[in-house]
Amino acid sequence: MNLELLIRGTTVAQIDDVFELFPHVNASRTSQRGFSLIELLIVVAIIGILAALSIPNLTSSRQTANSASALSSLRLIHSSETSYHILSGSFGDLATLERAGYIADQTLRSGTKSHYLFTVTLDSDPAANYKAKALPATDSTFRRHYFVDATGVVRYQMGAEASSASPSVD
């Protein structure tokens, strides 16, 4: 209460004299709110370091997920081919499998899924064999290429098109 009466009775000049005795109080009174340039630079540097550390991991995780999706899609194609072959006596291409209702995945039906391009080619005798490939849509040098045929063994090749001579995934 006494402090309040003391402040009410003082002039602005007297208050300024008190602030001159305590420069840190005066600085906080006259400074604007906000962050200093150094503080902002430190925050930006920390964000940059965190981004530099996390982006390669994000890219690697995305590539792993796309590869897993390609493998799953090739296994679906093989399962569809096997079912279609049992009922019709021959293998079919993607359009044939789609028309027959064996491939319900619309993105796979279009021939592109998870940054991979899918193709199914039939041998000269469609009852004998087929070849399904999953090729990376972009940056194919550092990604796996996949292959499956009537044997059902999924094969891969790093940076080049896979074939029946490539190593198996399993």
Secondary structure per residue as TSV (DSSP state, phi and psi in degrees):
chain	resnum	aa	ss	phi	psi
A	1	M	-	360.0	-46.8
A	2	N	H	-62.9	-36.9
A	3	L	H	-63.7	-38.0
A	4	E	H	-66.4	-41.5
A	5	L	H	-66.3	-37.0
A	6	L	H	-64.8	-41.6
A	7	I	H	-70.3	-38.5
A	8	R	H	-64.3	-32.8
A	9	G	T	-88.4	-4.2
A	10	T	-	-91.5	155.5
A	11	T	-	-93.3	168.1
A	12	V	H	-63.2	-35.8
A	13	A	H	-64.7	-37.5
A	14	Q	H	-68.3	-38.1
A	15	I	H	-65.9	-40.7
A	16	D	H	-62.6	-35.8
A	17	D	H	-63.3	-38.2
A	18	V	H	-65.8	-41.5
A	19	F	H	-66.3	-28.8
A	20	E	H	-67.8	-29.7
A	21	L	H	-72.3	-27.4
A	22	F	-	-123.0	87.2
A	23	P	H	-63.8	-32.9
A	24	H	H	-65.4	-32.8
A	25	V	H	-70.3	-41.3
A	26	N	H	-63.7	-39.2
A	27	A	H	-64.6	-41.3
A	28	S	H	-71.2	-26.2
A	29	R	H	-74.5	-37.5
A	30	T	H	-95.7	-18.3
A	31	S	S	-74.6	154.2
A	32	Q	-	-85.2	158.8
A	33	R	S	-76.1	149.7
A	34	G	S	134.8	-176.6
A	35	F	-	-100.7	150.1
A	36	S	-	-77.4	165.5
A	37	L	H	-62.6	-38.8
A	38	I	H	-62.9	-44.3
A	39	E	H	-61.7	-42.2
A	40	L	H	-65.3	-40.1
A	41	L	H	-63.9	-39.1
A	42	I	H	-64.8	-42.8
A	43	V	H	-63.5	-43.4
A	44	V	H	-63.7	-40.2
A	45	A	H	-63.9	-41.7
A	46	I	H	-64.2	-42.7
A	47	I	H	-63.1	-40.9
A	48	G	H	-62.5	-41.7
A	49	I	H	-65.3	-43.8
A	50	L	H	-63.0	-39.9
A	51	A	H	-65.9	-42.0
A	52	A	H	-63.7	-31.8
A	53	L	H	-79.8	-32.5
A	54	S	H	-92.3	-26.7
A	55	I	H	-63.1	-45.1
A	56	P	H	-60.1	-37.3
A	57	N	H	-66.3	-39.2
A	58	L	H	-64.6	-43.5
A	59	T	H	-63.7	-43.6
A	60	S	H	-63.5	-42.4
A	61	S	H	-64.2	-40.6
A	62	R	H	-65.1	-41.4
A	63	Q	H	-64.5	-40.4
A	64	T	H	-63.6	-42.2
A	65	A	H	-65.3	-40.8
A	66	N	H	-64.5	-40.0
A	67	S	H	-64.3	-41.8
A	68	A	H	-63.8	-38.5
A	69	S	H	-65.5	-39.7
A	70	A	H	-64.4	-43.1
A	71	L	H	-61.0	-45.7
A	72	S	H	-61.5	-41.1
A	73	S	H	-66.4	-39.7
A	74	L	H	-65.3	-37.9
A	75	R	H	-66.5	-36.4
A	76	L	H	-65.0	-42.0
A	77	I	H	-61.6	-44.1
A	78	H	H	-62.7	-44.1
A	79	S	H	-61.6	-41.4
A	80	S	H	-65.4	-42.5
A	81	E	H	-62.2	-42.3
A	82	T	H	-62.8	-46.4
A	83	S	H	-63.4	-44.5
A	84	Y	H	-63.7	-40.2
A	85	H	H	-64.1	-40.0
A	86	I	H	-62.4	-41.7
A	87	L	H	-81.9	-35.0
A	88	S	H	-107.2	-16.5
A	89	G	S	85.5	2.4
A	90	S	S	-147.2	166.4
A	91	F	-	-89.9	164.6
A	92	G	-	-133.9	162.6
A	93	D	-	-84.5	-178.5
A	94	L	H	-59.4	-40.7
A	95	A	H	-64.4	-40.5
A	96	T	H	-66.1	-43.7
A	97	L	H	-64.0	-35.7
A	98	E	H	-66.9	-48.1
A	99	R	H	-60.9	-34.7
A	100	A	T	-78.7	-8.1
A	101	G	T	86.3	17.6
A	102	Y	-	-86.7	-23.1
A	103	I	-	-118.8	108.2
A	104	A	-	-93.8	-16.4
A	105	D	-	-71.3	111.7
A	106	Q	H	-63.9	-37.4
A	107	T	H	-69.0	-36.1
A	108	L	H	-70.4	-36.4
A	109	R	H	-59.8	-32.4
A	110	S	T	-73.5	-13.8
A	111	G	T	94.7	0.3
A	112	T	E	-134.9	131.3
A	113	K	E	-157.0	134.7
A	114	S	T	51.1	46.2
A	115	H	T	63.5	26.7
A	116	Y	E	-125.1	145.0
A	117	L	E	-102.5	128.8
A	118	F	E	-109.2	133.8
A	119	T	E	-133.2	145.2
A	120	V	E	-127.1	121.2
A	121	T	E	-119.2	144.8
A	122	L	E	-101.5	148.2
A	123	D	-	-68.5	173.1
A	124	S	S	-59.8	-30.0
A	125	D	S	-108.1	100.3
A	126	P	T	-60.8	-16.5
A	127	A	T	-80.7	-15.1
A	128	A	T	-90.5	-46.3
A	129	N	-	-162.0	162.0
A	130	Y	E	-141.1	164.3
A	131	K	E	-133.5	125.1
A	132	A	E	-115.6	134.4
A	133	K	E	-128.3	146.2
A	134	A	E	-121.6	112.0
A	135	L	E	-112.4	137.1
A	136	P	E	-60.6	135.9
A	137	A	S	-74.1	-30.7
A	138	T	S	-136.6	155.0
A	139	D	-	48.2	56.4
A	140	S	G	-73.1	-11.3
A	141	T	G	-65.9	-36.8
A	142	F	G	-109.4	18.1
A	143	R	S	-123.0	159.4
A	144	R	E	-80.3	140.4
A	145	H	E	-106.4	138.5
A	146	Y	E	-117.8	156.3
A	147	F	E	-149.3	141.4
A	148	V	E	-146.7	146.9
A	149	D	E	-132.4	-163.9
A	150	A	T	-62.8	-19.3
A	151	T	T	-68.4	-24.4
A	152	G	-	86.0	0.7
A	153	V	-	-85.8	118.5
A	154	V	-	-83.0	129.0
A	155	R	E	-121.0	159.4
A	156	Y	E	-138.9	159.5
A	157	Q	E	-146.0	131.6
A	158	M	E	-83.9	121.1
A	159	G	S	78.9	-2.0
A	160	A	S	-146.8	162.3
A	161	E	-	-64.3	131.9
A	162	A	-	-80.4	156.8
A	163	S	-	-145.0	-174.3
A	164	S	T	-68.2	-14.5
A	165	A	T	-91.5	-6.6
A	166	S	S	-73.2	160.0
A	167	P	-	-67.3	149.6
A	168	S	B	-80.5	154.5
A	169	V	-	-75.4	-41.7
A	170	D	-	-68.0	360.0
